[in-house]
Amino acid sequence: MSRLRKAIATFLLATICIPVFLIHRIALRLDDWLYPSLRDVIVRKPLFILGLPRSGTTLLHRLIATDRQLFTTMPLWELLLAPAVCEKSLLRQMRSIDRRLGSPLWRIYLTVENRLVGAFQNVHSTTLHSPEEDYLALLPFGGCFIDVIRSPMSERVWKLAYFCEQLDRSRQAKLISTYKRILQRHLYFRGQHQHLLAKNPSLTSWLPALIDEFPDACVIGLRRDPAQSVPSQLSSLRDGMRWFGNDVADPAIVDRFVHLLASYWQMMDRAKAVQPPERFRLIEYQQLIGDSHALISQTMDQFGYCLSEEGVSELQKHCSAQRLYRSSHQYNLEEFGLDQHQLDLAFHLDREATELDAPNAWSRGLTATHCSQ
């Protein structure tokens, strides 16, 4: 039954995605002809938020994104519907026409969105206008790790997860080039005076390549106790995997994710050791939720970003609101056959030292991760 379910789900997904992906690839090529100055767009001092998933990356992303004068970030509608400039412009024109007609299409969209968002509210609340992970724009190019939901044992997909370790250099170069082109198009459409803000935990393994491609980039790495982040991540994938007939609690799948997130942990530790403080900052989840306003303000000063007056006000307002938030997402280690000792071994954690010297003790004795040369 699971094989039949997967076949049907894959067929339905392909029926939708293949035509859409083909249109996106044609539109991106069309951009080069319509907007020849695109190649000259500079992605100036971008800010990348990487690290363990379920460690506060979405919270930090959306708080920093409140300064719309300083930062620009890609909303979900651009990523899924309009990665190309010509597509963005077309949708903007359609929205303008819809407004003049009394916004009938917009009301239909809001009704559909509210129903869809409700189904995922407990795991990851989002809308088409919410800032999202811009690696989703790599879907038409087979460069998005989210495909692990459909094929959790695919070696092709897992090579993407270990980008700088397992993917061949030519494939790395193509995906990095494609990603940069997508960022250039966003800046061209939104405003080249702004700094690009991107949150992509799945691009943590890209870190050495990102630093090479964007030499003035700043990076925030986020981490959270694996006993919380690992089961939270697995739980968040449950419904998506079930739709394709996969069981996220399968020991083989669990083992792969444990080792992947451990490699992310090690990558953050290596970055902290070799990157200058004006380029990289490692933040623990408890620090973020403790005093997000002070932490973000300090980080912006550390990186040399100057928040706008309006941005400071918006940041204060949203940081105050997030203190009242309580997630209803429920998970535990046992449902995935895990225990704390097992995770401590995988992540090279000395739990007793951590309790005495948190969060620095978690950064000791970890193996460095290197980009292939």
N, C-alpha and C positions, 0 to 999 in steps of 0.2 A: 504493500500500500504506500509506503514512504517513497518508493521509486516512482510509482505512478503519480503521486502528489508532486514530487519534484519535477517530473517531466511536464506535467500540466502547467505548473507555476512558471517554469523556465520558458515554455512556449508562449504563455501570455505576456511575460516580461519582454521577451524578444520581439513580439509583435508590436509592442509599444516603443521599445528602446531603439531597435535597429533603424527605423525610419528617422526618429528624432536625432540620433547620433549622427546619421549621415547628413542631415540638414545642418547640424552644428559644424561639422567638418567642412562642408561646402561654404558655409557662412564665414568661417574663420579665414578660409582662403580668399573669399570675396573681399574681406576687409583689407587685405594687402593691396588690392587693386583700387578700392574706394578711398582708402585712407593711407596713402604711402608714408605719411609722417609717423605712423604707428611705431615703426622700427626705431625712431629717435626718442620715444618716451623713456624717461629715466625713472626706474623704481628707486626713489631716493630714501635712504635710511628706513627701510621697512622694519616693522616690529613683528616678530614671529612668536606665537605662544605654542610651545610644544610640551611634551612630557607624557605622563601616564594618563590614559583616559579615566574619567570619573574622579579626577583629582582637583576639580574646580576650574578647569580650562574654560568651560562655557561661561561660568560666572565672571571670571576675570576678563574674558573677551568682551562680554556685553557691558561691563562696567567701564572699561577703557574706551569702548566705542561710543560712549555717551558724549565725548568731545568730538562733535562732527566737524568742527572747524580745523582741528589738528589731524584727525585720522579719518580714513575711509576704509570700509570693510565690505565684503561682498555679501549681499542678502541672498537668500535661498532662490528667489525667482531668477536672479541673474545666472546662478550656477546651473540650474536645471533647464531653464527656458531660453536664456539669452547670453551665452558666454561671448558671442561676437558683438562688435559695435553695431553692425547693421541690424542685428536682431534686437538689441537694446533699443535702438532708435525706432524700430517698427513697433515694438510694444508700447513705447512712450506715446507714439502717435495714436495707437489704438485706444489707449487710456484717455487721451485728450478728447477723442471723438466720443467715447463712452460718457465722459462727463457732460458733454454738450447735449447728450440724449437723456440725461437724468441718471446716469450710472446704473443701468439695468444689469449689465454684465458684472459690474463690481459687486452688486448685492448678491448675485448668484454665487460668485466666487467666495464671498465672506461666509455664506451659509454652508458651502461645501467645506471650507477651511475649518470652521468651528467644529464640525463633526469629526473631521480627520484629526485635528489637534487633540481633541478630547481622548482619543484612543491611546495617545502617546504621552499624555500630560505628566504621568507619574515618572516616566523614564527620561524623556528629553523634550521639554516644551519648546515648540518652534512654530513659526508661520512663514509664509513665503517672503515676508519682509524682515524677518529676523536675521541678524548676522549669523552666518554659518561657515562651516569648514570648506574653504575654497578648493581643497583637493577633489571635491565632488565634480568640479569642472573637467577633471581628467577621465571621467567615465567613458566618454566617446573614444578615448585613446587606450582603453584597457589598462589605465594606470592608477586605478582606485582600489584600495584594499577592502572597501566595503563589499566587494564581490565575494569575500570570505563567507558571507551569510548564505549565499547560494551554493558555494563549493568549498566547504571548510577543510577539505583534505587536498585541494589542488596545489601542486607544487608551483605552478605559475603564479598563483595568488600569493603564496607564502614567500616567494622570492621578492615580491613587491614590499612585503612587510620588513624584510631585511635588505633594504634598498642598497646600501653601500657595501654590504657584506656579500650578497649573493647574486645581485642583478649584474649582468654584464655591462661593461662601460658604455657601449654604444646605446644600449637601452636606457641607461641612466641619463646620458647626454640628451637623448630625444625627449624624455619626459621632463627634464629640467628646462629645456628650451621651450617646450609646449607650455609648461606652467608659467614661465616668464612672459610668454606672449599673452596669456590670459590675464595676468596681472597688468600688463601694459594697456590692454584694452579697457580694463576697468578704470584705470587712472585717466586714460584718454577721455572716457565718457563722463567720469565723475569730477575730475579736476586734478591736474598734475602738480598743484601746489601742496597737496595733502600727502601724508605718510600712509602707506599701505599697512593695515593691521590685519594679520592672518592668524587664525587658530586652527591647528591641525595636529592633534596627538598622533595620528597615523603617519605624519611626516617626521616624527622624531628620529627615525633611522636615516632620514635625508640630511640631518644636521650638517655633517661635514661638506656635503655638496651644496647646501643652501648658503653656507658661509663663503664658499668659493665663488658661487654665482653672484651673490649680493654682498660684497666685501664690507659695506658700511652698515649691514643689518644689525639689529639688536634682537636678542633672544631671551625670552623668559621660559624657564623650565619649571614645570609643576610636578610635585610628587605627593603621594598619600600612602599611608600605611598599607602595604599589600594585602593585609588581612581584611581591609575594607575595599580597596580599589579593584582587586582581582575579582571577587564575587560580584561586585557591582557591575563591572564590565560584562561579565558572562551573563548576568541576569538581564542586562539591557539588550542583549542579542537574542534572547530566548524566543520571542515571538517571531522575529524576522527569520530565524533559522527554522522554526517549526513550520512556517509557511512553505518552505522548500523541502519539507520532510526530513530536516536534520535536527538532531538533539544536542543542544549546547552542553549538556551534562555528560556527553560521551567522554570517557576518560582520555581518549586520544586527542579530542578537541581541547579539553581542559588543559592537558599537558602542554599543548602547543601555545596556548595563550599565556600560560604561566611563564614559559621560557621567553616568549616575546616581550611581555611586560617587564620581566627581569632584565632583558637587554636594553629596554628603554631606560630603566633605572640606572644601569651602568653607563649609558650614553650621557645622561644628565650629570653623573658624577665625573666623567671624563671632561665634559665641557666646562664644569666648574673649575677643574684643575688647570686647564690650558687656556681658557678664554679670559681676556681682561674684564674687570668688573664693569667697565663702561659699555661692554658688549653683551654680557651674559649675567643673568641673575637666577639662582635656584630658589624656589619658593615652596615651602611645605604647605599642605592643605590647611593645617591648623593655624598657620600664620595668616593665611588669606581670610578665613572666616572669623579670625579673632579681631582684626581691625583692618578691613579692606581699604578704607579711605587713606589711612596713614601709609599703608604698604604701597599702594599705587602711587601716591604722591612722591614717596621716597624713590621708587623705581623710576619714575619719569625724570626726577632730578638726576639720578644716577646715570641715566642714558642720555641726558641732555635734551629731552623733549620739553617744550614749554606749553603747559596746558593753557587754553584760552580762558578768559574770565567766565564765559558761559559754560565752558567745559568743567571748570571747578565747581560751579553751582550744581550742574547736572550730576556730577560724580557724587557730591555730598548727598543729594536727594536719593539717588539710587542705592548708595551704600547704606543709608539709613533704612531703606525699604527692605534690603536683602537680609538684614539682621532678623527680621520677623519671619523669614521663609523657613519652612520645615518640609523636607522632602517626605513623600509617602511611599517612595520606592523601597520595597522590602527585599532583603536577600540575606544569605548566610553562607558560611564556608561549607557546612555539611552537605548541602544540597548538591554540591559539585564534587563531593568526595575529597575535599581538601581539609587540612588542618594548619594551624599557625606554624607548627614546627616545620612542616613541609615547605611552606612559603619562605620561612626564615632561611632555610638551606638554599632554596632557589635564588633568593635575592641577596644571599651572603650577609644576612643581618645578624648582629649580636643584640638580641632583644634586651638583655640586662644592661648593656652599655647604652642602648638607645634610651632606656628609661632614665638613666643617670645624666645623659648628655644629649637630649633631643634638641634639634634634629640632626646635628652634625655627625653623630655616631653612625648613622645609616650610610654615610658617604665613605666609610673606610674600607680599604682592602678589596675594592671592586675591580674587575677586569675591564680594561679599556676596550672600546669598540672603535674600529678604524674603517674608514672608507677605502674601498679597493683602489689600488694604484695601477 
